[in-house]
Amino acid sequence: MTDSVDPTIEEIKLSANPPQEDNELVFGTPWQARAFSIVVTLHRQGLFEWNEFQNRLIEQVQTGAFEDEEDDSEAVYYRQWIAAFEQLLTDKDIFEKAAIEERVLEFARGERDASEFVIGEEGGHGHAH
């Protein structure tokens, strides 16, 4: 990790209480690391204040969102993380809730696979629009 990122990550470890082991962040799967990094990156770019995200994450955790759907506590936490982020994006009018829901459905139906975001992938995500 670079020195410029360390303070942000340390702040997040203290304020958001992500799953950790030996003071290191724990990601059970790649999607969890991506979810974490997207929020951190957009915060660092000034899209929102950290407490704006943190308050929404606290709400998700307090309501126990996703706890009855997942056996893995890390998966629950990062699903709550994503839900908090989606709420922040809609609250700040960055995205409309319908647009987020449609994108999720595109992935669920197999119409998108994120290859458009992978460096070196030719032709985007493999289907015509």
N, C-alpha and C positions, 0 to 999 in steps of 0.2 A: 504494500500500500504506500502511496506517496504521502509526504508530510502534509500536503494541503488537504488530503482526504481524512487523515487520522482524526483531527478534532471533530469533524462532522460525525464520523462513525462512533467515536467515544461519546459524543453527546447523545446519539441515538441509543447506544447501549444503556446509558443511564436513564433516559427519558421514556423510551418506548419498550424497554424490557424484552427485546427479541430473544429467542432461544439461544443459549450460549453454553459452551463447554470449555472449561479452563480459560475463561475470559475471551474466547473466540466465538464469533457468530457461527451458528449451526444451520445449515441448509440441507434438508433431507433429499431434495431433488433440485434439478436445475431451474425449474419454474419459480421456486421459492427465492433463489438468488436473484433471478431476473426481476421479480416483483419488488424485492428490496432495493435493487440498484436503480430501477426506474424512479421510484419515489425519491430516493436520495439524490439522484442526478437532477431531477426537476426542481427539487428544493434548492439545491446548490446553484441552479441557474436562475433562481429568484422567482419562480412561478408562484410560490406560496411560502408563507412563514411556517416554520416547523410546528409551532403550537397549533396551527390550523389543522394540520394532519393529525397531530398527536391527540387532539380533542376527539376527533372522529374515531381514531383507533381505540381510545379509551371507551367510547360508547359501544363499539363493536364487542370489545372484550367483556364489558360489564353486562351486556345483554346475553352473553354466551352464544353468540351467533356461530353456527356451524358445528358446535360441540356435539350435537346429536347425529351429525352426518359423517364424522371422521373419528377414527380410532387414534390417529397419530396427532399428538398435541402440537407438533411443529406445523403440520398441514393445517390444523385449525387456526393457528396463529397467523399464518401467511394468507389464508383465505379471508380472515378478518382484516388483515393488512390491505388486501386488494379491495375489499368492500369499503373500507375507510377511504381509500384513494379514489375509488369511483364516486363516492359521495362528495368528496372534496372537489373533484372535477366538475360535477354537476352543480354544486352549490356556487362555485365561482364562475359558472356559465362558460367553462372551457369546452365542455362537451355536453350534449343533450343526452339524457338517460336513454332515450330510444336509440341513439347512435351507438352507444356502448352495448346495449342489449343486442342490436343487430350484428355488431362485430363478433360478439360472443357466439351467437348462433351460426355465423359463417364458419367459425372454427369448429363448432360442434358438428356441423353438417359435412365437414371435410372440404369446404370451399376455400379455406385459407389454411396455410400451414406455417406461416411466419418465415418462409424461405425468402420472401422479399426483403427481409431485414438482415439476412445473412450475407456478409461480405463474400463476394466471389460467385454468388448464385446468378446465373444467367436467366434473363427473361422473367424475373419476378417470381410469383407464386404458382406458376404452372397452370393457370387457366385464364381464359379470356373473360373480359367483363362486357 
